[in-house]
């Protein structure tokens, strides 16, 4: 049994999808034009951030965030042990060492175990908001601020989810989303 029935989804949306493709192609706006600019403004407004940048994948948003921050060899980045491979892979690909913290019953990071994972080499934390559940961001941000750590949120499965009235992806320096067809918006 397929996880996502893409042919059926396409059939249901075919006319709308083809109309959009036709419009984009007729304008010749294939790369970084009106549609991307509108998307970036809309997603920033929806999430409650000042900016948004459209990239090709949620994985690359995390990787480029680490690269832009200069995180690399000799650095440690903390993330949760119960996650897709992407957060760990981007840490490794940046040359840093992933440090894993156990998950709670809701599958998000057990923030009560976060401080014991922090060392002098720790530079960032990547909390993963999973299945529409948001990590305890009040506690996490308090720890990050106290320890001068950068927070990059993996909010790939939490677009529209809130913690204490605030959207996932709006707490850290960067919030990373995914529009892969099996994610929330897909």
N, C-alpha and C positions, 0 to 999 in steps of 0.2 A: 504494500500500500504506500503510495508516494506521500512524502511529508507535505509537499505543496503541489497542488495540481495546476501547474503553469498553463497547460493548454486550455483548461476550463476558465482560468482567470483571464487569459488573453481573449478567449471567445466572448466573455462577458463585457470586456472593455475595448474590443477590437476597433469599433468605429471611433471612439474617443482617442485611442492611441494613434490610429492612422491619421486622424485630423491634426493632431499635434505634430507628428512627424512631417506631414505635408507642409504645415505652416512653417516649421523650422527650415526645411529644405528649400522652400520657395523664397525665404528671406536670405538663405545662405549663411545663417547664423549657427555654424556648426561648433565653434569653440569659443567659450568665455564671452558670450554675448548677452543679449537682453534676458534670455530665459535663466541663465545662471545668475545674473545679477539680481533678478527678481526672487529667485529661489533663496539666495544668500540673505537678502533683506527680510524675506518672509520667515525663514527659519530663525534668524536672530531675534526678530520680533516675537515669535512664538515662544522661544526658549527663554527670552528675557536677557539676552546678551547684547553688547554693543556691536559686535561683528560676527560674521560667519563666513567661512571659506569653503567652497565646494571642491572636494577632491574626488578621486576615483573610488576610494573605499574607506571604511572605518579603520581598517588596519593601518593604512597609510597616514590617516590623521594622527594616530598615536605615534607612529614612527617619526613623522616630520615634526611633531611637537617635541619629542625627545631630542631630535637633531638640532632644532632651533634653539633649544635650551642648553646645548653643549653637553648633554649627558652622554657618556661613553665609557671607554675602558677605565677600570678602577672604581667606577661608581656603582651604587646599588639602587635598585628601584623596587619598592614593595608593591605587591599586588595580592589578590586573593587566590587561594589554591583551587577553588572550584570555579573554573572559567574555561572558555574556549581558548585555543592555543594562541590566538592573536596577541593578547597583552604580553604574554611571556616571550613570544617570538620577536616582537618589536624591541623589547628590552635586550634580548640576546643580540639581535641584528644591530642595535646601536652600540654594542660592545660592552654593555653594562651587565651586571649580575642580577637576575631576578631573585627576590626574597619573597617567599610565600607565607601568607597568614591564613589560618583556618577560616572557614566559613561558618556562619551561624545556621540555624535551622531554616532561615529564609533564603539561604544560599548566597547572601552578601557577606562581605568581610566582617569578621568579628573585631570591631574596632577596639574592644577591650584588650585584645592581644596585640594591637598595633605597636605600642611603645616598646614592648620587649623585642620587637624585630628591628628597631631603628639602631643603626650604628653610626660611627663617624663618617662612613662611606655613603650613607643613604642620602640621595639627592631628591628623590621624588616618590610619590605614591600614586598608583593607578587603581582607584577603586572601580569595581565593575558592578554596575547596576543591572541586575539580571531578572528577566521575565517580568519587567515592569515594576520591579521592587528596587527602591533606591537605598543605597548604603546609608548608614547613620552619619550624614554629612556634617551635622553640628559638631559632634565629637571629633570626627576626622579632621575637619578644618581647624578646630581648636588645637589639636595635636600638631598639625602641619605648621600652623602659625608659630606655636611655641618652639618648635624645632627647626624653623626656617626651611621647610620642605615645600616643593612644588607639587601641586595636585593636578593630574590630568585624568579626567573622568572618562571611563569607557561606558558610554550611555547608549551603546548600539541597540540594546533591547529595552530602552526606557524612554523613548521619545514620547513626551507628553506626561510622563510620570512625575509626581511631585513628592518632595520631602518638606514637611512643615510649610506648605504653601509655595515652595520655590521649585522650579523645574530642574530635573536632572540635566546635567550638562552646563549648569550656570554657576556652579560653586567654585570650581577650580580655575586655574589659569586657562585651561582648554577643556572643552567638552567634545567628545568624539562620538559621532553617530554613524549608523550604517543603514543603507536603503536596499540591502540585499533582499531578494524576494521572500525569503523566509523570516525576515525580521518584522517588527511591528507594523510599519507602514506598508511593506510589501504585501 
